[in-house]
């Protein structure tokens, strides 16, 4: 629902959508607007809101959408939200079967995710690449526990080629490794791929590995 108010700085009539979710507690809310002001030099509007659920304040930045709207015979300049603070990342949840064989992957992946959310894209890609290595090596150790020491010492590409039997996991992990390597090198080999493609391929790799782990669990249950 749009709210139509006057800006405290210059009495400009503005219309905007208030945030619908608290960035601190995560509840769906209709916040109370405490204060607003406009930085006239950079044309950014700042709004201090109070969450009715947790009682804490948060800040939202808006800018002009270059659109106007008539409300009760008055013309209002419409704003669009560009940022909300604080940014409190939410961890990506992984199945317990995956956590049991590769807890470090889950930890490193979420650290990379937090870096990405905070806008640290140059190190987020490196983090995802490291997470991939832990995922693949832990998965291969799970499948070939008698080769654990060898798998730990080999390069990721060698592990993928030598120890992964599933063609889908093989292709996904290889593609992930190629893009992940680009995130760590000075010159990129694949200019048409970026961190979003890396995440997509890693997430798909996780899905197939998790499927296998759950299938193994079901087989053990049935056979017992």
Helices and strands as residue ranges (DSSP letters): E 2-6, E 13-17, E 32-39, E 44-50, E 57-71, E 74-85, H 96-101, H 103-117, H 121-143, G 145-147, H 148-153, H 156-163, H 167-182, H 195-223
